Amino acid sequence: MTEKQKVESGLRLFEKIVGAIPGFKGYKQKEVRRESDRLIRSQASVNLSKALDLFKRSLATSKSPISEDKMLVANEISARIDTAKEKTLKALAGYSGLFDAVKVKEDKLDSLLELDYGLITQSKTMVDLVSKVSRVDISYPEWKLLADGIREGLDRFEESLSERDGILSTA
């Protein structure tokens, strides 16, 4: 079941009755899309928060001293995960409401939801990558390879956020 379907299935009886009013149904569908967009971004942000906590915990519990070059990499990764989390949580909503000056067309809303759902998938991948890194001591050579994998995942995530901004800027 998609996020949009979950939100639609949770409509209360009153909303279903009001939905029978001409013209209201389209407005309500946009509101459901907006709520789905918010829920999806919120879940992606929660996933990134988990990844960040796990990453920081793994650094704090490292059994070996951390070299300066690896500490720089670790700090960069931590900062990038945190920035991606905040950007995701505070990203512009796909649709803000009936009286807003800027409107987003429905086809763009749908492509935005697909892109947002990709953010969930990518954020889950980040949790998985960080989980692998946390099982390897920072002094081992594999840590650097896994850290590079996290950086590549962050690159893809940041590209998706930029693409999302591009969709909204051409609305």
FENNORPE-V796783 format. One record per pair of residues at least 12 apart in sequence whose C-alpha atoms are under 10 Angstrom apart, sorted by the first residue. I is the first residue (numbers start at 1). GAP is how many residues later the second one is. D is the distance in Angstrom with one decimal. If there is no record, write none. Layout:
i->[I I]
gap->[GAP GAP]
d->[D D]
//
This chain:
i->[2 2 2 3 3 3 3 3 3 3 3 3 4 4 4 4 4 4 4 4 4 4 4 5 5 5 6 6 7 7 7 7 7 7 8 8 8 8 8 8 11 15 16 26 27 27 28 28 29 30 30 30 30 30 30 30 30 30 31 31 31 31 31 32 33 33 33 33 33 33 33 33 34 34 34 34 34 34 34 35 35 35 35 36 36 36 36 36 37 37 37 37 37 37 37 37 37 37 37 37 38 38 38 38 38 38 38 38 38 38 39 39 39 40 40 40 40 40 40 40 40 40 40 41 41 41 41 41 41 41 41 41 41 41 41 42 42 42 42 42 43 43 43 43 43 43 43 43 44 44 44 44 44 44 44 44 44 44 44 44 44 45 45 45 45 45 45 45 45 45 45 45 45 46 46 46 46 46 46 47 47 47 47 47 47 47 47 47 47 48 48 48 48 48 48 48 48 48 48 48 48 48 48 48 49 49 49 49 49 49 49 50 50 50 50 50 50 51 51 51 51 51 51 51 51 51 51 51 51 51 52 52 52 52 52 52 52 52 52 52 53 53 53 53 53 54 54 54 54 54 55 55 55 55 55 55 55 55 55 55 55 56 56 56 56 56 56 57 58 58 58 58 58 58 58 58 59 59 59 59 59 59 61 61 61 62 62 62 62 62 62 63 63 63 64 64 64 64 65 65 65 66 66 66 67 67 70 70 70 70 70 71 73 73 73 73 74 74 74 76 77 77 77 77 77 80 80 80 80 81 81 81 81 81 81 81 83 84 84 84 84 84 85 87 87 88 88 88 88 88 91 91 91 92 92 92 93 93 93 94 94 94 94 94 94 94 94 94 94 94 94 94 95 95 102 102 102 103 103 104 104 104 104 104 105 105 106 108 108 108 108 108 109 109 109 111 111 112 112 112 112 112 113 115 115 115 115 115 116 116 116 118 118 119 119 119 119 119 119 120 121 122 122 122 122 122 123 123 123 125 125 125 126 126 126 126 126 126 126 127 128 129 129 129 129 129 129 129 130 130 130 130 131 132 132 132 133 133 133 133 133 134]
gap->[34 111 115 29 30 32 33 34 36 37 110 114 25 28 29 30 31 32 33 35 36 106 109 27 28 31 26 30 24 25 26 28 29 32 20 21 24 25 27 28 21 13 12 80 70 71 69 70 77 64 65 66 67 68 74 75 76 79 63 64 65 66 67 63 60 61 62 73 76 77 79 80 59 60 61 62 63 75 79 58 59 60 61 57 58 77 80 81 55 56 57 58 72 73 75 76 77 78 79 80 50 51 52 53 54 55 56 57 75 78 50 77 78 48 49 73 74 75 76 77 78 79 80 44 46 47 48 49 50 52 72 75 76 78 79 43 46 47 48 78 45 46 73 74 76 77 80 81 40 41 44 45 72 73 74 75 76 77 78 79 80 36 37 39 40 41 42 43 44 45 74 75 78 39 42 43 74 77 78 38 72 73 74 75 76 77 78 79 80 33 34 35 36 37 38 40 72 74 75 76 77 78 79 82 32 33 35 36 37 74 78 73 74 76 77 80 81 27 30 31 34 72 73 74 75 76 77 78 79 80 25 26 27 28 29 30 33 74 75 78 25 28 29 74 77 73 76 77 79 80 19 22 23 26 72 74 75 76 77 78 79 18 19 21 22 74 78 77 72 73 75 76 77 78 79 80 12 15 74 75 78 79 73 76 77 72 73 74 75 76 77 74 75 76 73 74 75 76 72 73 74 71 72 73 71 72 68 69 73 74 77 67 71 74 75 78 64 70 73 75 70 71 73 74 77 71 74 75 78 42 45 69 70 73 76 77 75 39 70 73 74 77 38 71 74 28 31 69 70 73 70 73 74 72 73 76 16 19 75 12 14 15 16 17 18 19 22 70 71 73 74 77 14 73 66 67 69 65 68 63 64 65 66 67 63 66 65 56 59 60 62 63 58 59 62 53 56 51 52 53 55 56 51 45 46 48 49 52 44 45 48 39 42 37 38 39 41 42 45 37 36 31 32 34 35 38 30 31 34 25 28 29 23 24 25 26 27 28 31 23 22 17 18 19 20 21 22 24 16 17 19 20 15 14 15 18 12 13 14 16 17 12]
d->[9.1 10.0 9.1 9.6 8.9 9.1 5.7 8.4 7.8 7.2 8.9 8.5 9.4 6.7 6.3 9.2 8.2 5.3 8.4 9.5 9.5 9.9 8.6 9.0 9.7 8.8 9.7 8.4 10.0 6.5 8.5 7.4 6.6 9.2 9.7 8.5 6.7 9.2 9.8 9.2 9.3 8.6 9.8 9.8 8.5 7.3 9.9 9.8 9.4 9.2 7.0 9.0 8.2 9.1 9.5 9.5 7.6 8.3 9.8 7.4 8.1 7.2 8.9 9.7 9.7 7.8 7.6 9.0 7.2 7.9 9.6 7.7 6.6 5.9 5.4 7.0 8.5 8.3 9.0 8.8 9.2 9.0 9.7 9.9 9.5 7.6 9.4 9.7 9.7 6.8 6.6 8.7 8.7 9.6 7.9 6.0 9.4 9.8 6.9 8.6 9.7 8.2 9.5 9.1 9.3 6.8 8.5 9.9 9.6 9.2 9.7 9.6 10.0 9.6 9.6 8.1 9.9 9.9 6.3 6.4 9.4 8.1 6.8 9.3 9.6 5.9 5.9 8.6 8.1 9.2 9.5 6.4 8.1 7.5 7.5 9.2 7.5 5.8 9.1 9.1 9.5 8.9 9.9 9.5 9.1 6.6 8.8 9.6 9.7 7.7 7.2 8.1 8.3 8.4 9.2 6.0 4.6 8.0 8.1 5.6 7.7 9.7 9.3 8.0 4.8 7.2 8.6 5.9 5.7 9.5 9.0 8.3 7.7 7.8 9.7 8.8 9.4 8.6 9.7 8.4 9.8 7.6 9.5 9.3 5.6 6.0 9.1 7.9 6.6 6.5 7.5 9.7 7.7 5.6 9.2 9.3 9.3 9.4 5.7 7.8 9.6 7.0 6.9 10.0 7.9 7.3 9.6 6.6 9.3 9.3 8.9 9.5 9.4 9.3 6.7 9.3 9.9 9.2 7.8 9.4 9.8 8.2 8.5 9.4 6.4 4.6 8.0 8.4 6.0 7.7 8.7 6.3 9.0 9.4 6.2 6.8 9.0 9.2 8.3 8.1 9.1 10.0 9.8 9.8 9.6 8.1 6.9 7.0 9.4 7.1 8.5 8.8 7.4 9.6 9.0 9.7 5.9 7.7 9.9 7.7 6.4 8.6 9.3 9.9 7.4 9.7 9.0 8.1 9.0 8.9 8.0 4.9 7.8 8.8 8.3 8.7 9.0 8.0 9.7 7.8 8.7 7.6 9.3 9.1 10.0 8.9 9.9 9.0 6.2 6.7 8.6 7.0 8.3 8.7 7.4 7.2 6.3 9.6 10.0 8.4 7.6 9.7 6.8 7.0 8.8 8.1 7.7 8.6 9.1 7.7 9.4 9.3 8.6 7.8 9.0 9.3 9.5 9.7 7.9 9.0 7.9 9.4 7.5 6.7 8.4 8.5 7.3 9.4 9.2 9.7 8.9 9.3 9.3 7.2 9.7 9.8 9.5 9.6 7.9 7.7 6.9 8.4 9.2 9.2 8.0 9.2 8.6 9.7 9.5 7.4 8.4 8.9 8.2 9.1 7.9 7.9 9.7 9.6 8.8 9.6 8.4 6.0 9.2 10.0 6.9 8.2 10.0 9.3 9.8 9.2 7.0 9.5 7.5 9.3 9.7 9.9 7.6 9.5 6.8 9.2 7.2 9.4 8.7 5.1 9.7 6.7 10.0 10.0 6.9 8.0 9.2 7.4 8.8 8.9 9.4 9.0 8.4 9.2 6.5 9.4 7.1 8.3 9.4 7.1 8.6 8.3 6.9 9.8 8.3 8.6 7.8 8.8 8.0 9.5 6.7 9.5 7.1 8.1 10.0 9.7 9.7 7.3 8.6 8.0 6.4 9.3 8.7 8.9 7.6 9.0 7.7 9.9 9.1 6.6 9.4 9.8 6.5 7.7 9.1 9.3 9.5 7.2 8.3 10.0 7.2 6.1 9.9 8.5 8.1 8.1 9.2 7.0 9.9 7.3 9.5 9.9 9.1 5.8 6.8 9.4 8.7 9.6]
//
